[in-house]
């Protein structure tokens, strides 16, 4: 099995794990609606939060595998994989919003001072207050206010955590978009450079061919001139051979004006 097939199998496995976690989150929130006790709701919400963290980790791993495949697949396949990743992020954000909603509702239920959720609890608080001294009432009120402040702080932490998850997801999405844009720009630049290099190689080839032709022509001319010079020196009386411009005619045999008797 080659490397591409192995990476594809890993991608399919991660996608299956994400789908399983999303089904678990959907079932968990449906179960959360049926729970009335605030403590049990809090525990259930913590479990769902852990599932969401796992989904976030798997989506990052899925994105890493997609980046490893983007140079091996065509543009349409890469587009399909990125759209699938965006769909996963969108679904995860919907569960994050549900978590925020339920966390806010749970904290609202816990914010109670002297009033209870029903009349019986209100009457019990009234009887309890009537049996307390002013100092005890003040101490009890301070404790209740401290518990309320702590509940509000916990609610703020839940909201801040939700905001952080959304911010990190948006930042990751923005970074991935910028990276894709840089890759496209680099590919365009490489394509332009290859095109210019191909044109330059063709021009150099034509120039080299022209230089070779000129050199061959010069060699032929030099050979011809040398041949004419040699023939002219060997057969100076041959009239069929024209004199070479710039070359003096051969010296004629001198006749003496007088001769020995």
PAZAPA-4460 file (N, C-alpha, C; in steps of 0.05 Angstrom, whole numbers, plus 32768, in hexadecimal, padded with zeros to 4 digits):
% residues 261
    n_x    n_y    n_z   ca_x   ca_y   ca_z    c_x    c_y    c_z   seq   type   mol
   8011   7FE8   8000   8000   8000   8000   8012   8019   8000     1      X     A
   800D   802B   7FED   801E   8043   7FEB   8016   8057   8000     2      X     A
   8026   806C   8001   8022   8081   8016   8007   808F   8013     3      X     A
   7FFF   8094   7FFA   7FE6   80A3   7FF5   7FCE   8093   7FFF     4      X     A
   7FCE   8078   7FFA   7FB8   8068   8004   7FB7   8067   8022     5      X     A
   7FCF   8066   802F   7FD0   8066   804C   7FC5   8080   8057     6      X     A
   7FCC   8097   804C   7FC2   80B0   8055   7FA4   80B2   8051     7      X     A
   7F9A   80A8   803A   7F7D   80A8   8035   7F6E   8098   804A     8      X     A
   7F79   8081   8051   7F6C   8071   8066   7F6B   807F   8081     9      X     A
   7F81   808D   8087   7F82   809C   80A0   7F6D   80B2   80A0    10      X     A
   7F6A   80BF   8089   7F56   80D4   8086   7F3A   80CA   808A    11      X     A
   7F34   80B3   807E   7F19   80A7   8082   7F15   809E   809F    12      X     A
   7F29   8094   80AC   7F27   808C   80C8   7F21   80A4   80DA    13      X     A
   7F2F   80BA   80D5   7F2B   80D2   80E5   7F0E   80DD   80E1    14      X     A
   7F06   80DC   80C8   7EEB   80E6   80C1   7ED5   80D5   80CF    15      X     A
   7EDA   80BB   80D1   7EC8   80A9   80DF   7EC7   80AF   80FD    16      X     A
   7EDE   80B4   8108   7EDF   80BB   8125   7ED0   80D5   812B    17      X     A
   7ED4   80E9   8119   7EC5   8102   811D   7EA7   80FE   811B    18      X     A
   7E9F   80ED   8108   7E82   80E8   8105   7E77   80DA   811E    19      X     A
   7E86   80C7   8129   7E7D   80B9   8141   7E7B   80CD   8159    20      X     A
   7E8E   80DF   815C   7E8D   80F3   8171   7E75   8106   816E    21      X     A
   7E6F   810E   8155   7E58   811F   8150   7E3E   8111   8157    22      X     A
   7E3C   80F7   8151   7E24   80E8   8159   7E22   80E6   8177    23      X     A
   7E39   80E2   8184   7E38   80E1   81A2   7E30   80FD   81AD    24      X     A
   7E39   8113   81A1   7E31   812D   81AB   7E13   8132   81A7    25      X     A
   7E09   8129   818F   7DEC   812D   818A   7DDB   811D   819F    26      X     A
   7DE3   8104   81A4   7DD4   80F4   81B7   7DD7   80FF   81D4    27      X     A
   7DF0   810A   81DA   7DF4   8115   81F4   7DE3   812D   81FA    28      X     A
   7DE0   813F   81E6   7DD0   8157   81EA   7DB2   814F   81EC    29      X     A
   7DAA   813B   81DD   7D8E   8131   81E0   7D89   8126   81FC    30      X     A
   7D9D   8118   8207   7D9B   810E   8222   7D9B   8124   8236    31      X     A
   7DAB   8139   8230   7DAC   8150   8243   7D92   815E   8246    32      X     A
   7D81   815F   8231   7D67   816C   8233   7D55   815E   8247    33      X     A
   7D59   8144   824A   7D47   8135   825C   7D50   8135   8279    34      X     A
   7D68   813E   827E   7D72   813F   829A   7D68   8158   82A8    35      X     A
   7D5E   8155   82C0   7D53   816C   82CF   7D67   8176   82E5    36      X     A
   7D76   8164   82EF   7D88   816B   8305   7DA0   817B   82FA    37      X     A
   7DA6   8191   8307   7DBC   81A3   82FD   7DD7   8196   82FF    38      X     A
   7DDC   8187   8314   7DF6   817A   8317   7DFB   8165   8301    39      X     A
   7DE6   8155   82FC   7DE8   8142   82E6   7DEB   814F   82CB    40      X     A
   7DDD   8166   82C8   7DE1   8175   82AF   7DFD   817F   82AC    41      X     A
   7E09   8188   82C2   7E25   8192   82C1   7E38   817C   82B9    42      X     A
   7E34   8164   82C5   7E46   814D   82BF   7E43   8145   82A1    43      X     A
   7E2A   8145   8298   7E25   813E   827C   7E32   8152   8269    44      X     A
   7E30   816B   8271   7E3B   8181   8261   7E5A   817F   8260    45      X     A
   7E66   8177   8276   7E83   8173   8276   7E8C   815D   8263    46      X     A
   7E7C   8147   8263   7E82   8131   8251   7E80   813A   8234    47      X     A
   7E6B   8149   822E   7E67   8153   8213   7E7E   8167   820B    48      X     A
   7E87   8177   821E   7E9D   8189   8219   7EB6   817A   8211    49      X     A
   7EBB   8163   8220   7ED2   8153   8219   7ED0   8147   81FD    50      X     A
   7EB8   813F   81F5   7EB3   8135   81DA   7EB9   814B   81C6    51      X     A
   7EB1   8164   81CB   7EB6   817A   81B9   7ED4   817F   81B6    52      X     A
   7EE3   817D   81CC   7F00   8180   81CB   7F0C   816B   81B9    53      X     A
   7F02   8152   81BC   7F0C   813C   81AB   7F06   8141   818D    54      X     A
   7EEE   814B   8188   7EE6   8152   816C   7EF9   8167   8161    55      X     A
   7EFF   817B   8171   7F11   8191   8168   7F2C   8185   8161    56      X     A
   7F36   8173   8172   7F50   8167   816D   7F50   8157   8153    57      X     A
   7F3A   8148   814F   7F38   8137   8137   7F36   8148   811E    58      X     A
   7F27   815F   811F   7F25   8170   8108   7F40   817C   8101    59      X     A
   7F50   8183   8115   7F6C   818D   810F   7F7C   8177   8102    60      X     A
   7F79   815E   810C   7F88   8148   8100   7F7E   8143   80E3    61      X     A
   7F64   8145   80DF   7F59   8142   80C4   7F64   8157   80B1    62      X     A
   7F66   8170   80BB   7F71   8186   80AB   7F8F   8180   80A4    63      X     A
   7F9D   8175   80B7   7FBA   816E   80B2   7FBC   815A   809C    64      X     A
   7FAB   8145   809D   7FAC   8131   8088   7FA4   813C   806D    65      X     A
   7F90   814F   806D   7F88   815B   8053   7F9F   816B   8047    66      X     A
   7FAE   8179   8058   7FC5   8188   804D   7FDA   8175   8042    67      X     A
   7FDD   815D   804E   7FF0   814A   8043   7FE7   813F   8029    68      X     A
   7FCD   813F   8023   7FC2   8134   800A   7FBF   8149   7FF4    69      X     A
   7FC0   8162   7FFA   7FB8   8177   7FE7   7FCA   8177   7FCE    70      X     A
   7FE3   816E   7FD1   7FF5   816D   7FBA   7FF2   8154   7FA9    71      X     A
   7FE3   8140   7FB3   7FDE   8127   7FA5   7FC3   8126   7F98    72      X     A
   7FB0   8136   7FA1   7F95   8136   7F95   7F92   814E   7F83    73      X     A
   7F7E   814D   7F72   7F78   8164   7F60   7F69   8179   7F70    74      X     A
   7F63   8190   7F62   7F57   81A6   7F70   7F3B   81A0   7F7A    75      X     A
   7F2B   8191   7F6B   7F10   818A   7F73   7F10   8179   7F8C    76      X     A
   7F22   8166   7F8E   7F23   8155   7FA6   7F2B   8165   7FBE    77      X     A
   7F3F   8177   7FBB   7F47   8188   7FD1   7F30   819A   7FDA    78      X     A
   7F21   81A4   7FC6   7F0A   81B5   7FCD   7EF5   81A6   7FDD    79      X     A
   7EF0   818D   7FD5   7EDD   817C   7FE3   7EE6   8177   8000    80      X     A
   7F00   8171   8003   7F0A   816B   801E   7F08   8184   8030    81      X     A
   7F0E   819C   8025   7F0C   81B4   8035   7EF0   81BB   803C    82      X     A
   7EDD   81B6   8029   7EC1   81BA   8030   7EB7   81A8   8046    83      X     A
   7EC1   818F   8045   7EBA   817C   805A   7EC4   8185   8075    84      X     A
   7EDD   8190   8075   7EE8   819A   808E   7ED8   81B2   8098    85      X     A
   7ED0   81C4   8086   7EC0   81DB   808F   7EA5   81D2   809A    86      X     A
   7E9A   81BD   808E   7E80   81B2   8099   7E84   81A7   80B5    87      X     A
   7E9A   819A   80BA   7EA0   818F   80D5   7EA3   81A6   80E9    88      X     A
   7EB1   81BB   80E1   7EB5   81D2   80F3   7E9A   81DF   80F9    89      X     A
   7E89   81E1   80E5   7E6F   81EE   80E9   7E5E   81DD   80FC    90      X     A
   7E5F   81C3   80F9   7E4F   81B2   810B   7E5A   81B3   8128    91      X     A
   7E75   81B4   812A   7E80   81B6   8145   7E78   81D0   8152    92      X     A
   7E78   81E6   8143   7E70   8200   814E   7E52   8200   8157    93      X     A
   7E42   81F1   8149   7E26   81EF   8152   7E23   81E1   816D    94      X     A
   7E34   81CD   8172   7E34   81C0   818C   7E40   81D2   81A2    95      X     A
   7E54   81E2   819A   7E5F   81F6   81AD   7E49   8209   81B5    96      X     A
   7E39   8212   81A2   7E23   8225   81A9   7E0F   8218   81BC    97      X     A
   7E09   81FE   81B7   7DF6   81F0   81C9   7E02   81EE   81E5    98      X     A
   7E1C   81E8   81E6   7E29   81E6   8201   7E27   8201   8210    99      X     A
   7E2B   8217   8201   7E29   8231   820E   7E0C   8236   8218   100      X     A
   7DF9   822E   8209   7DDD   8232   8211   7DD6   8222   822A   101      X     A
   7DDE   8208   822B   7DD7   81F8   8242   7DE7   8201   825B   102      X     A
   7E01   8209   8256   7E11   8212   826D   7E04   822B   827A   103      X     A
   7DFA   823D   8269   7DED   8255   8274   7DD4   824E   8283   104      X     A
   7DC4   823B   8279   7DAC   8233   8286   7DB2   8226   82A1   105      X     A
   7DC7   8215   82A2   7DCE   8208   82BB   7DD7   821C   82D0   106      X     A
   7DE6   8230   82C8   7DEF   8244   82DB   7DD8   8255   82E5   107      X     A
   7DC5   825A   82D4   7DAD   826A   82DD   7D9D   825B   82F2   108      X     A
   7D9C   8240   82EF   7D8D   8231   8303   7D9B   8231   831E   109      X     A
   7DB6   8234   831D   7DC5   8233   8337   7DC5   824E   8345   110      X     A
   7DBE   8263   8336   7DBF   827E   8343   7DA5   8282   8353   111      X     A
   7DA5   827C   836C   7D8E   827F   837D   7D97   828A   8398   112      X     A
   7D8A   829D   83A2   7D90   82A8   83BC   7D7D   829C   83D1   113      X     A
   7D68   82AA   83D8   7D55   82A0   83EB   7D3C   8295   83DE   114      X     A
   7D39   8299   83C4   7D22   828F   83B6   7D29   8274   83AA   115      X     A
   7D17   8261   83AC   7D1A   8247   83A1   7D0B   8245   8387   116      X     A
   7D0E   822E   837A   7D00   822A   8360   7CE2   8225   8364   117      X     A
   7CD9   8220   837D   7CBD   821B   8381   7CB4   8227   839C   118      X     A
   7C9B   8226   83A2   7C90   8232   83BA   7C99   8224   83D3   119      X     A
   7C9B   8209   83D2   7CA4   81FA   83EA   7CC0   8203   83F2   120      X     A
   7CD2   8206   83DE   7CED   820E   83E5   7CED   822B   83F0   121      X     A
   7CDB   823C   83E5   7CD9   8258   83EF   7CD0   8258   840C   122      X     A
   7CBC   8247   8413   7CB2   8246   842E   7CC8   823D   8441   123      X     A
   7CD8   8229   8437   7CED   821E   8448   7D02   8234   844E   124      X     A
   7D08   8244   8439   7D1B   825A   843D   7D10   826F   8450   125      X     A
   7CF5   8273   844F   7CE9   8287   8461   7CEA   827E   847E   126      X     A
   7CE4   8264   8483   7CE6   825A   849E   7D03   825B   84A8   127      X     A
   7D15   8254   8496   7D31   8254   849E   7D3A   8271   84A5   128      X     A
   7D31   8284   8495   7D39   82A0   849A   7D2D   82AA   84B4   129      X     A
   7D14   82A2   84BB   7D07   82AC   84D3   7D15   82A2   84EC   130      X     A
   7D23   828B   84EA   7D31   8280   8502   7D4D   8289   8505   131      X     A
   7D57   829B   84F2   7D72   82A5   84F3   7D74   82C1   84FF   132      X     A
   7D8A   82C7   850C   7D8F   82E2   8515   7D98   82F3   84FD   133      X     A
   7D9A   830D   8501   7DA2   831F   84EB   7DBE   8318   84E2   134      X     A
   7DD0   8312   84F5   7DEC   830B   84ED   7DEC   82F2   84DC   135      X     A
   7DDC   82DE   84E5   7DDB   82C5   84D6   7DCF   82C9   84BA   136      X     A
   7DBB   82DA   84B9   7DAF   82E0   849F   7DC4   82ED   848C   137      X     A
   7DD3   8300   8497   7DE8   830D   8487   7DFD   82F9   847E   138      X     A
   7E05   82E7   8491   7E19   82D3   8489   7E0E   82C0   8473   139      X     A
   7DF5   82B8   8477   7DE9   82A7   8463   7DE6   82B5   8448   140      X     A
   7DDF   82CE   8449   7DDC   82DD   8430   7DF7   82E0   8422   141      X     A
   7E0C   82E5   8432   7E27   82E8   8426   7E30   82CE   8419   142      X     A
   7E2A   82B7   8427   7E32   829E   841C   7E23   8299   8401   143      X     A
   7E0A   829F   8401   7DFA   829C   83E8   7E05   82AD   83D2   144      X     A
   7E0C   82C6   83D9   7E17   82D8   83C5   7E32   82CE   83BA   145      X     A
   7E42   82C3   83CD   7E5C   82B7   83C4   7E58   82A0   83B1   146      X     A
   7E44   828F   83B8   7E3E   8278   83A6   7E34   8282   838B   147      X     A
   7E24   8298   838C   7E1A   82A3   8373   7E31   82AE   8362   148      X     A
   7E44   82BC   836F   7E5B   82C7   8361   7E6B   82B1   8354   149      X     A
   7E6F   829B   8363   7E7E   8285   8359   7E70   8278   8341   150      X     A
   7E55   8276   8343   7E46   826B   832C   7E49   827D   8314   151      X     A
   7E48   8297   8318   7E4B   82AA   8301   7E67   82A8   82F5   152      X     A
   7E7B   82A5   8306   7E96   82A2   82FC   7E99   8288   82EB   153      X     A
   7E8C   8273   82F5   7E8D   825A   82E6   7E7F   825E   82CB   154      X     A
   7E69   826C   82CB   7E5B   8272   82B2   7E6C   8282   829F   155      X     A
   7E7B   8296   82AA   7E8D   82A6   8299   7EA2   8295   828D   156      X     A
   7EAD   8282   829D   7EC2   8270   8293   7EB8   825F   827C   157      X     A
   7E9F   8255   827F   7E93   8245   826A   7E90   8255   8251   158      X     A
   7E85   826D   8254   7E81   827F   823C   7E9C   8286   822F   159      X     A
   7EB1   828B   8240   7ECB   8292   8235   7ED7   827B   8227   160      X     A
   7ED4   8263   8232   7EDE   824B   8225   7ED1   8247   8209   161      X     A
   7EB6   824C   8209   7EA8   8249   81EF   7EB2   825E   81DB   162      X     A
   7EB6   8276   81E4   7EC1   828B   81D2   7EDD   8284   81C8   163      X     A
   7EED   8279   81DA   7F08   8271   81D2   7F08   825B   81BD   164      X     A
   7EF6   8248   81C0   7EF4   8233   81AC   7EEC   823E   8191   165      X     A
   7ED8   8250   8191   7ECF   825D   8178   7EE5   826E   816C   166      X     A
   7EF4   827C   817D   7F0A   828D   8173   7F20   827C   8166   167      X     A
   7F28   8266   8174   7F3D   8255   816A   7F34   8248   814F   168      X     A
   7F1B   8240   814E   7F11   8235   8135   7F12   8249   811E   169      X     A
   7F09   8262   8124   7F0A   8277   810F   7F26   827D   8107   170      X     A
   7F39   827E   811A   7F55   8284   8114   7F61   826E   8103   171      X     A
   7F5B   8255   810A   7F65   823E   80FA   7F5A   823F   80DE   172      X     A
   7F41   8246   80DB   7F35   8248   80C0   7F41   825E   80B0   173      X     A
   7F46   8275   80BD   7F53   828B   80AF   7F6F   8284   80A6   174      X     A
   7F7E   8277   80B8   7F9A   8270   80B1   7F9A   825C   809A   175      X     A
   7F87   8249   809A   7F86   8236   8084   7F7F   8243   806A   176      X     A
   7F6D   8256   806B   7F65   8265   8052   7F7D   8275   8048   177      X     A
   7F8C   8282   8059   7FA3   8291   8051   7FB9   827F   8045   178      X     A
   7FBC   8268   8052   7FD0   8255   8048   7FC9   824B   802C   179      X     A
   7FAF   8245   8027   7FA6   823C   800D   7FAB   8252   7FF8   180      X     A
   7FA6   826B   8000   7FAA   8281   7FEE   7FC8   8284   7FE7   181      X     A
   7FD9   8280   7FFB   7FF6   8282   7FF5   7FFF   826B   7FE3   182      X     A
   7FF4   8253   7FE7   7FFB   823D   7FD6   7FF3   8242   7FB9   183      X     A
   7FDB   824D   7FB5   7FD2   8253   7F9A   7FE4   8268   7F8D   184      X     A
   7FEB   827C   7F9C   7FFD   8291   7F91   8018   8286   7F8A   185      X     A
   8023   8274   7F9B   803D   8268   7F95   803B   8256   7F7C   186      X     A
   8025   8247   7F79   8022   8237   7F61   8021   8248   7F48   187      X     A
   8013   825E   7F49   8012   8270   7F32   802E   827B   7F2C   188      X     A
   803D   8282   7F40   8058   828D   7F3C   806A   8278   7F30   189      X     A
   8068   825F   7F39   8078   8249   7F2E   8071   8244   7F11   190      X     A
   8057   8244   7F0B   804E   8240   7EEF   8059   8256   7EDD   191      X     A
   8059   826F   7EE6   8063   8285   7ED6   8081   8282   7ED2   192      X     A
   8090   827A   7EE7   80AD   8277   7EE5   80B4   8260   7ED2   193      X     A
   80A5   824A   7ED3   80AA   8234   7EC0   80A5   823C   7EA3   194      X     A
   8090   824C   7E9F   808A   8255   7E84   80A0   8267   7E79   195      X     A
   80AA   827A   7E8A   80C0   828C   7E82   80D9   827C   7E7C   196      X     A
   80DF   8268   7E8D   80F7   8257   7E8A   80F6   8248   7E70   197      X     A
   80DE   823D   7E69   80DA   822E   7E50   80DF   8241   7E38   198      X     A
   80D5   8259   7E39   80DA   826C   7E23   80F7   8273   7E20   199      X     A
   8105   8276   7E37   8121   827D   7E37   8132   8266   7E2B   200      X     A
   812B   824D   7E32   8139   8236   7E27   8135   8235   7E09   201      X     A
   811D   823A   7DFF   8118   823A   7DE2   8129   824F   7DD4   202      X     A
   812A   8267   7DE0   813A   827D   7DD4   8157   8276   7DD4   203      X     A
   8161   826A   7DEA   817E   8262   7DEA   8183   824D   7DD5   204      X     A
   8170   823A   7DD2   8174   8225   7DBD   8175   8231   7DA1   205      X     A
   8163   8244   7D9C   8164   8250   7D81   817E   8260   7D7D   206      X     A
   8187   826E   7D92   81A0   827D   7D90   81B8   826B   7D8B   207      X     A
   81B9   8254   7D9A   81CE   8241   7D96   81CE   8235   7D7A   208      X     A
   81B6   822F   7D6F   81B5   8224   7D54   81BE   8239   7D40   209      X     A
   81B7   8252   7D43   81C0   8267   7D31   81DE   826B   7D32   210      X     A
   81E9   826A   7D4B   8206   826D   7D4E   8215   8256   7D40   211      X     A
   820A   823E   7D42   8217   8227   7D35   8217   822A   7D17   212      X     A
   8200   8234   7D0C   81FF   8238   7CEF   8213   824D   7CE6   213      X     A
   8215   8262   7CF5   8229   8277   7CEE   8245   826C   7CEF   214      X     A
   824B   825D   7D04   8266   8251   7D06   826C   823E   7CEF   215      X     A
   8258   822D   7CE8   825C   821B   7CD1   8261   822B   7CB7   216      X     A
   8253   8241   7CB3   8256   8251   7C9B   8272   825D   7C9B   217      X     A
   827B   8268   7CB1   8296   8274   7CB3   82AC   825F   7CAD   218      X     A
   82A8   8247   7CB9   82BB   8231   7CB4   82BD   822A   7C96   219      X     A
   82A5   8229   7C89   82A5   8223   7C6C   82B3   8238   7C5C   220      X     A
   82AE   8252   7C64   82BB   8268   7C56   82D9   8266   7C59   221      X     A
   82E3   8262   7C71   8300   8260   7C76   830C   8249   7C66   222      X     A
   82FE   8232   7C66   8308   821A   7C57   8309   8221   7C3A   223      X     A
   82F4   822F   7C30   82F4   8236   7C13   830B   8249   7C0C   224      X     A
   8310   825D   7C1D   8326   8270   7C18   8340   8261   7C18   225      X     A
   8344   8250   7C2C   835D   8241   7C2D   8361   822F   7C15   226      X     A
   834B   8223   7C0B   834D   8212   7BF3   8355   8222   7BDB   227      X     A
   8349   823A   7BD8   8350   824B   7BC1   836C   8254   7BC2   228      X     A
   8376   825B   7BDA   8392   8263   7BDD   83A5   824D   7BD5   229      X     A
   839F   8235   7BDE   83B0   821E   7BD8   83B1   8219   7BBA   230      X     A
   8399   8218   7BAD   8397   8213   7B90   83A6   8229   7B81   231      X     A
   83A3   8242   7B8A   83B0   8259   7B7C   83CE   8257   7B7E   232      X     A
   83D8   824D   7B95   83F4   824A   7B98   83FF   8233   7B87   233      X     A
   83F0   821E   7B85   83F9   8206   7B76   83F7   820A   7B58   234      X     A
   83E2   8217   7B4F   83DD   821C   7B32   83D9   8239   7B2D   235      X     A
   83EE   8248   7B2E   83EB   8265   7B2A   83E1   826E   7B0F   236      X     A
   83E5   825C   7AFA   83DD   8263   7ADE   83BF   825E   7ADA   237      X     A
   83B2   8251   7AEC   8396   824A   7AE8   8385   8263   7AE9   238      X     A
   8379   826A   7AD2   8369   8283   7AD0   834D   827F   7ADA   239      X     A
   8345   8266   7ADE   8329   8261   7AE8   8325   8269   7B05   240      X     A
   833C   826C   7B12   833A   8273   7B2F   833E   8291   7B31   241      X     A
   832B   829F   7B3C   832D   82BB   7B40   833F   82C2   7B57   242      X     A
   834B   82DA   7B54   835D   82E2   7B6A   834C   82E9   7B82   243      X     A
   8357   82E3   7B99   8349   82E9   7BB2   834F   8306   7BB9   244      X     A
   833A   8315   7BBF   833E   8332   7BC6   8351   8334   7BDE   245      X     A
   8365   8346   7BDB   8378   834B   7BF0   8390   8339   7BEE   246      X     A
   8390   8324   7BDD   83A6   8312   7BDA   83B5   8319   7BC1   247      X     A
   83CF   831F   7BC3   83DF   8327   7BAB   83E1   8310   7B98   248      X     A
   83E2   8316   7B7D   83E5   8300   7B69   8401   82F4   7B6C   249      X     A
   8404   82DB   7B63   841E   82CE   7B65   8433   82DC   7B54   250      X     A
   844B   82DA   7B5C   8462   82E7   7B4E   8468   82D8   7B34   251      X     A
   846A   82E7   7B1D   8470   82DB   7B03   848E   82D6   7B01   252      X     A
   8494   82C2   7AF0   84B0   82BC   7AEB   84BD   82D4   7ADD   253      X     A
   84D4   82DD   7AE7   84E2   82F4   7ADB   84F2   82EA   7AC3   254      X     A
   84F3   82FB   7AAE   8505   82F6   7A97   851C   830A   7A98   255      X     A
   8533   82FE   7A95   854B   830E   7A96   854E   831E   7A7C   256      X     A
   8556   8337   7A7D   855A   8347   7A65   8573   833E   7A55   257      X     A
   8584   8331   7A63   859B   8327   7A55   85A0   830B   7A5F   258      X     A
   85AD   82FC   7A50   85B3   82E1   7A57   85D0   82DB   7A51   259      X     A
   85DA   82C7   7A5F   85F6   82C0   7A5A   85F8   82B3   7A3F   260      X     A
   860E   82B8   7A30   8612   82AC   7A16   861C   8290   7A19   261      X     A
***
